[in-house]
Amino acid sequence: MPANSKYLTKSPSQRFAKISAGILGGYIITALIHMCLPLWLPKSREVLITSIFTLFIVWCVLLIVPFLFKNGWKSWLLYAAVTALLYGVYYLGNQNNPFI
């Protein structure tokens, strides 16, 4: 059964914003989360080994989230804010131990 057309996004720019936020923004956030995990957890070697499996799962979840927004650019704004926050945490945490 096809989707009801009144629920589909009509604007190409909104469609592009949602798809690009899901793919690119979701991957950047997922990578930053997995880069921050060794800073937060004591056994960093095991975290890096299991991150191969969890990276794909988290990325799939973050790929779906922008489609829950009415405005795709708001999802980009949210993803940019989360990216800046996670990068700040990684940068400040990695200054103490640059060999992680």
VMD Tcl script that builds the backbone (N, CA, C; Angstrom):
set m [mol new atoms 300]
animate dup $m
set s [atomselect $m all]
$s set {name element resname resid chain x y z} {
  {N N MET 1 A 0.843 -1.172 0.000}
  {CA C MET 1 A 0.000 0.000 0.000}
  {C C MET 1 A 0.891 1.238 0.000}
  {N N PRO 2 A 0.737 2.132 -0.956}
  {CA C PRO 2 A 1.593 3.321 -1.022}
  {C C PRO 2 A 1.271 4.313 0.087}
  {N N ALA 3 A 2.235 5.187 0.348}
  {CA C ALA 3 A 2.061 6.203 1.381}
  {C C ALA 3 A 1.056 7.255 0.925}
  {N N ASN 4 A 0.366 7.836 1.881}
  {CA C ASN 4 A -0.573 8.910 1.590}
  {C C ASN 4 A 0.226 10.151 1.192}
  {N N SER 5 A -0.109 10.740 0.060}
  {CA C SER 5 A 0.700 11.842 -0.486}
  {C C SER 5 A 0.647 13.098 0.373}
  {N N LYS 6 A -0.364 13.253 1.215}
  {CA C LYS 6 A -0.417 14.463 2.037}
  {C C LYS 6 A 0.623 14.439 3.153}
  {N N TYR 7 A 1.182 13.269 3.465}
  {CA C TYR 7 A 2.207 13.172 4.503}
  {C C TYR 7 A 3.622 13.240 3.943}
  {N N LEU 8 A 3.782 13.237 2.647}
  {CA C LEU 8 A 5.101 13.263 2.034}
  {C C LEU 8 A 5.588 14.696 1.869}
  {N N THR 9 A 6.903 14.879 1.927}
  {CA C THR 9 A 7.505 16.202 1.764}
  {C C THR 9 A 7.471 16.590 0.298}
  {N N LYS 10 A 6.923 17.761 0.020}
  {CA C LYS 10 A 6.802 18.213 -1.371}
  {C C LYS 10 A 8.028 19.000 -1.837}
  {N N SER 11 A 8.673 19.709 -0.918}
  {CA C SER 11 A 9.772 20.591 -1.284}
  {C C SER 11 A 11.067 19.790 -1.493}
  {N N PRO 12 A 11.756 19.999 -2.626}
  {CA C PRO 12 A 13.018 19.293 -2.844}
  {C C PRO 12 A 14.112 19.719 -1.861}
  {N N SER 13 A 14.087 20.991 -1.443}
  {CA C SER 13 A 15.122 21.434 -0.504}
  {C C SER 13 A 14.933 20.783 0.871}
  {N N GLN 14 A 13.680 20.609 1.294}
  {CA C GLN 14 A 13.422 19.937 2.562}
  {C C GLN 14 A 13.809 18.465 2.490}
  {N N ARG 15 A 13.522 17.855 1.372}
  {CA C ARG 15 A 13.887 16.445 1.174}
  {C C ARG 15 A 15.412 16.286 1.198}
  {N N PHE 16 A 16.119 17.196 0.521}
  {CA C PHE 16 A 17.582 17.160 0.523}
  {C C PHE 16 A 18.135 17.379 1.928}
  {N N ALA 17 A 17.549 18.332 2.674}
  {CA C ALA 17 A 18.025 18.613 4.027}
  {C C ALA 17 A 17.844 17.402 4.936}
  {N N LYS 18 A 16.729 16.727 4.831}
  {CA C LYS 18 A 16.479 15.564 5.676}
  {C C LYS 18 A 17.399 14.401 5.321}
  {N N ILE 19 A 17.559 14.153 4.039}
  {CA C ILE 19 A 18.403 13.032 3.616}
  {C C ILE 19 A 19.868 13.304 3.949}
  {N N SER 20 A 20.336 14.516 3.682}
  {CA C SER 20 A 21.745 14.822 3.953}
  {C C SER 20 A 22.023 14.886 5.458}
  {N N ALA 21 A 21.072 15.394 6.240}
  {CA C ALA 21 A 21.260 15.404 7.696}
  {C C ALA 21 A 21.305 13.974 8.222}
  {N N GLY 22 A 20.458 13.124 7.685}
  {CA C GLY 22 A 20.447 11.736 8.136}
  {C C GLY 22 A 21.729 11.002 7.801}
  {N N ILE 23 A 22.201 11.164 6.586}
  {CA C ILE 23 A 23.388 10.418 6.165}
  {C C ILE 23 A 24.664 11.048 6.717}
  {N N LEU 24 A 24.908 12.301 6.388}
  {CA C LEU 24 A 26.173 12.937 6.763}
  {C C LEU 24 A 26.202 13.330 8.242}
  {N N GLY 25 A 25.170 14.023 8.682}
  {CA C GLY 25 A 25.135 14.448 10.075}
  {C C GLY 25 A 25.069 13.281 11.043}
  {N N GLY 26 A 24.282 12.264 10.688}
  {CA C GLY 26 A 24.200 11.075 11.535}
  {C C GLY 26 A 25.524 10.347 11.641}
  {N N TYR 27 A 26.254 10.274 10.543}
  {CA C TYR 27 A 27.551 9.600 10.585}
  {C C TYR 27 A 28.567 10.387 11.409}
  {N N ILE 28 A 28.553 11.716 11.275}
  {CA C ILE 28 A 29.502 12.542 12.039}
  {C C ILE 28 A 29.223 12.423 13.531}
  {N N ILE 29 A 27.942 12.470 13.915}
  {CA C ILE 29 A 27.598 12.339 15.329}
  {C C ILE 29 A 27.977 10.959 15.847}
  {N N THR 30 A 27.709 9.937 15.072}
  {CA C THR 30 A 28.054 8.579 15.493}
  {C C THR 30 A 29.562 8.421 15.670}
  {N N ALA 31 A 30.319 8.946 14.741}
  {CA C ALA 31 A 31.779 8.856 14.853}
  {C C ALA 31 A 32.284 9.614 16.073}
  {N N LEU 32 A 31.737 10.793 16.338}
  {CA C LEU 32 A 32.168 11.565 17.505}
  {C C LEU 32 A 31.779 10.883 18.815}
  {N N ILE 33 A 30.610 10.256 18.844}
  {CA C ILE 33 A 30.226 9.506 20.054}
  {C C ILE 33 A 31.230 8.396 20.317}
  {N N HIS 34 A 31.607 7.682 19.268}
  {CA C HIS 34 A 32.549 6.575 19.448}
  {C C HIS 34 A 33.973 7.063 19.698}
  {N N MET 35 A 34.288 8.283 19.304}
  {CA C MET 35 A 35.593 8.850 19.652}
  {C C MET 35 A 35.619 9.310 21.105}
  {N N CYS 36 A 34.464 9.722 21.633}
  {CA C CYS 36 A 34.389 10.173 23.029}
  {C C CYS 36 A 34.283 9.017 24.011}
  {N N LEU 37 A 33.790 7.871 23.587}
  {CA C LEU 37 A 33.620 6.747 24.513}
  {C C LEU 37 A 34.908 6.321 25.208}
  {N N PRO 38 A 36.051 6.232 24.532}
  {CA C PRO 38 A 37.277 5.876 25.266}
  {C C PRO 38 A 37.696 6.921 26.293}
  {N N LEU 39 A 37.250 8.162 26.115}
  {CA C LEU 39 A 37.564 9.190 27.096}
  {C C LEU 39 A 36.735 9.011 28.365}
  {N N TRP 40 A 35.531 8.479 28.212}
  {CA C TRP 40 A 34.617 8.345 29.338}
  {C C TRP 40 A 34.747 7.010 30.046}
  {N N LEU 41 A 35.101 5.954 29.333}
  {CA C LEU 41 A 35.133 4.608 29.906}
  {C C LEU 41 A 36.568 4.173 30.180}
  {N N PRO 42 A 36.782 3.359 31.222}
  {CA C PRO 42 A 38.156 3.007 31.599}
  {C C PRO 42 A 38.861 2.043 30.639}
  {N N LYS 43 A 38.138 1.095 30.046}
  {CA C LYS 43 A 38.780 0.112 29.159}
  {C C LYS 43 A 38.580 0.542 27.708}
  {N N SER 44 A 39.488 1.353 27.231}
  {CA C SER 44 A 39.304 1.934 25.896}
  {C C SER 44 A 39.550 0.937 24.773}
  {N N ARG 45 A 40.367 -0.066 24.990}
  {CA C ARG 45 A 40.650 -1.033 23.924}
  {C C ARG 45 A 39.402 -1.843 23.561}
  {N N GLU 46 A 38.655 -2.277 24.568}
  {CA C GLU 46 A 37.441 -3.046 24.303}
  {C C GLU 46 A 36.356 -2.178 23.661}
  {N N VAL 47 A 36.328 -0.913 24.045}
  {CA C VAL 47 A 35.342 -0.001 23.472}
  {C C VAL 47 A 35.615 0.189 21.987}
  {N N LEU 48 A 36.856 0.340 21.609}
  {CA C LEU 48 A 37.194 0.536 20.198}
  {C C LEU 48 A 36.912 -0.714 19.371}
  {N N ILE 49 A 37.065 -1.880 19.965}
  {CA C ILE 49 A 36.787 -3.117 19.230}
  {C C ILE 49 A 35.286 -3.276 18.990}
  {N N THR 50 A 34.465 -3.029 20.014}
  {CA C THR 50 A 33.022 -3.186 19.850}
  {C C THR 50 A 32.387 -2.027 19.107}
  {N N SER 51 A 33.093 -0.938 18.946}
  {CA C SER 51 A 32.507 0.204 18.234}
  {C C SER 51 A 32.286 -0.100 16.757}
  {N N ILE 52 A 32.956 -1.092 16.230}
  {CA C ILE 52 A 32.734 -1.480 14.838}
  {C C ILE 52 A 31.288 -1.915 14.637}
  {N N PHE 53 A 30.733 -2.619 15.605}
  {CA C PHE 53 A 29.370 -3.121 15.493}
  {C C PHE 53 A 28.334 -2.058 15.868}
  {N N THR 54 A 28.598 -1.314 16.926}
  {CA C THR 54 A 27.611 -0.338 17.388}
  {C C THR 54 A 27.570 0.909 16.513}
  {N N LEU 55 A 28.627 1.208 15.796}
  {CA C LEU 55 A 28.653 2.385 14.936}
  {C C LEU 55 A 27.555 2.308 13.882}
  {N N PHE 56 A 27.394 1.171 13.265}
  {CA C PHE 56 A 26.381 1.024 12.217}
  {C C PHE 56 A 24.975 1.113 12.792}
  {N N ILE 57 A 24.753 0.536 13.971}
  {CA C ILE 57 A 23.427 0.555 14.576}
  {C C ILE 57 A 23.027 1.978 14.965}
  {N N VAL 58 A 23.939 2.704 15.600}
  {CA C VAL 58 A 23.638 4.084 16.004}
  {C C VAL 58 A 23.437 4.962 14.773}
  {N N TRP 59 A 24.229 4.739 13.733}
  {CA C TRP 59 A 24.082 5.528 12.519}
  {C C TRP 59 A 22.715 5.292 11.880}
  {N N CYS 60 A 22.232 4.069 11.887}
  {CA C CYS 60 A 20.904 3.780 11.326}
  {C C CYS 60 A 19.805 4.491 12.100}
  {N N VAL 61 A 19.936 4.545 13.416}
  {CA C VAL 61 A 18.938 5.251 14.221}
  {C C VAL 61 A 18.984 6.752 13.926}
  {N N LEU 62 A 20.196 7.310 13.862}
  {CA C LEU 62 A 20.332 8.742 13.586}
  {C C LEU 62 A 19.968 9.098 12.145}
  {N N LEU 63 A 19.928 8.114 11.269}
  {CA C LEU 63 A 19.512 8.347 9.891}
  {C C LEU 63 A 17.996 8.544 9.812}
  {N N ILE 64 A 17.254 7.950 10.728}
  {CA C ILE 64 A 15.799 8.037 10.720}
  {C C ILE 64 A 15.297 9.313 11.406}
  {N N VAL 65 A 16.032 9.819 12.389}
  {CA C VAL 65 A 15.569 10.945 13.214}
  {C C VAL 65 A 15.184 12.184 12.405}
  {N N PRO 66 A 15.931 12.630 11.387}
  {CA C PRO 66 A 15.521 13.852 10.660}
  {C C PRO 66 A 14.168 13.739 9.965}
  {N N PHE 67 A 13.731 12.541 9.671}
  {CA C PHE 67 A 12.435 12.384 9.000}
  {C C PHE 67 A 11.270 12.571 9.966}
  {N N LEU 68 A 11.550 12.693 11.254}
  {CA C LEU 68 A 10.510 12.980 12.241}
  {C C LEU 68 A 10.250 14.480 12.356}
  {N N PHE 69 A 11.131 15.311 11.801}
  {CA C PHE 69 A 10.983 16.763 11.829}
  {C C PHE 69 A 10.125 17.216 10.652}
  {N N LYS 70 A 9.373 18.291 10.853}
  {CA C LYS 70 A 8.649 18.897 9.724}
  {C C LYS 70 A 9.610 19.680 8.837}
  {N N ASN 71 A 10.581 20.354 9.469}
  {CA C ASN 71 A 11.541 21.179 8.742}
  {C C ASN 71 A 12.903 20.482 8.779}
  {N N GLY 72 A 13.444 20.180 7.612}
  {CA C GLY 72 A 14.721 19.486 7.531}
  {C C GLY 72 A 15.900 20.313 8.001}
  {N N TRP 73 A 15.791 21.649 7.873}
  {CA C TRP 73 A 16.890 22.510 8.291}
  {C C TRP 73 A 16.992 22.583 9.806}
  {N N LYS 74 A 15.887 22.363 10.515}
  {CA C LYS 74 A 15.946 22.298 11.978}
  {C C LYS 74 A 16.682 21.037 12.427}
  {N N SER 75 A 16.538 19.966 11.669}
  {CA C SER 75 A 17.297 18.758 12.001}
  {C C SER 75 A 18.787 18.985 11.776}
  {N N TRP 76 A 19.133 19.742 10.725}
  {CA C TRP 76 A 20.541 20.085 10.505}
  {C C TRP 76 A 21.068 20.949 11.644}
  {N N LEU 77 A 20.241 21.885 12.121}
  {CA C LEU 77 A 20.640 22.740 13.238}
  {C C LEU 77 A 20.873 21.918 14.505}
  {N N LEU 78 A 19.980 20.983 14.773}
  {CA C LEU 78 A 20.150 20.104 15.929}
  {C C LEU 78 A 21.404 19.254 15.786}
  {N N TYR 79 A 21.614 18.682 14.616}
  {CA C TYR 79 A 22.795 17.833 14.402}
  {C C TYR 79 A 24.083 18.646 14.483}
  {N N ALA 80 A 24.060 19.889 14.011}
  {CA C ALA 80 A 25.252 20.745 14.101}
  {C C ALA 80 A 25.559 21.096 15.554}
  {N N ALA 81 A 24.513 21.350 16.348}
  {CA C ALA 81 A 24.726 21.664 17.765}
  {C C ALA 81 A 25.281 20.456 18.517}
  {N N VAL 82 A 24.738 19.285 18.247}
  {CA C VAL 82 A 25.235 18.065 18.904}
  {C C VAL 82 A 26.663 17.770 18.464}
  {N N THR 83 A 26.966 17.998 17.194}
  {CA C THR 83 A 28.322 17.795 16.692}
  {C C THR 83 A 29.304 18.740 17.382}
  {N N ALA 84 A 28.935 20.007 17.514}
  {CA C ALA 84 A 29.812 20.973 18.185}
  {C C ALA 84 A 30.023 20.602 19.654}
  {N N LEU 85 A 28.970 20.161 20.313}
  {CA C LEU 85 A 29.073 19.751 21.712}
  {C C LEU 85 A 29.988 18.540 21.872}
  {N N LEU 86 A 29.790 17.536 21.043}
  {CA C LEU 86 A 30.619 16.327 21.137}
  {C C LEU 86 A 32.074 16.606 20.756}
  {N N TYR 87 A 32.277 17.473 19.763}
  {CA C TYR 87 A 33.652 17.802 19.402}
  {C C TYR 87 A 34.337 18.575 20.518}
  {N N GLY 88 A 33.592 19.462 21.178}
  {CA C GLY 88 A 34.157 20.186 22.323}
  {C C GLY 88 A 34.533 19.249 23.453}
  {N N VAL 89 A 33.686 18.268 23.730}
  {CA C VAL 89 A 33.998 17.268 24.759}
  {C C VAL 89 A 35.234 16.469 24.369}
  {N N TYR 90 A 35.298 16.067 23.106}
  {CA C TYR 90 A 36.455 15.288 22.646}
  {C C TYR 90 A 37.731 16.119 22.706}
  {N N TYR 91 A 37.647 17.369 22.280}
  {CA C TYR 91 A 38.833 18.231 22.262}
  {C C TYR 91 A 39.349 18.480 23.672}
  {N N LEU 92 A 38.446 18.803 24.595}
  {CA C LEU 92 A 38.869 19.071 25.970}
  {C C LEU 92 A 39.344 17.797 26.672}
  {N N GLY 93 A 38.720 16.683 26.389}
  {CA C GLY 93 A 39.134 15.426 27.011}
  {C C GLY 93 A 40.425 14.878 26.443}
  {N N ASN 94 A 40.693 15.171 25.197}
  {CA C ASN 94 A 41.899 14.655 24.555}
  {C C ASN 94 A 43.119 15.519 24.841}
  {N N GLN 95 A 42.948 16.717 25.393}
  {CA C GLN 95 A 44.089 17.560 25.710}
  {C C GLN 95 A 44.892 16.976 26.860}
  {N N ASN 96 A 44.231 16.296 27.777}
  {CA C ASN 96 A 44.938 15.707 28.906}
  {C C ASN 96 A 45.722 14.466 28.516}
  {N N ASN 97 A 45.228 13.706 27.571}
  {CA C ASN 97 A 45.870 12.468 27.156}
  {C C ASN 97 A 45.879 12.397 25.618}
  {N N PRO 98 A 46.902 12.930 24.954}
  {CA C PRO 98 A 46.886 12.968 23.489}
  {C C PRO 98 A 47.194 11.631 22.833}
  {N N PHE 99 A 47.474 10.589 23.603}
  {CA C PHE 99 A 47.859 9.306 22.996}
  {C C PHE 99 A 46.719 8.301 22.999}
  {N N ILE 100 A 45.472 8.748 23.102}
  {CA C ILE 100 A 44.336 7.819 23.072}
  {C C ILE 100 A 44.040 7.446 21.656}
}
mol reanalyze $m
mol bondsrecalc $m
mol representation Tube
mol addrep $m
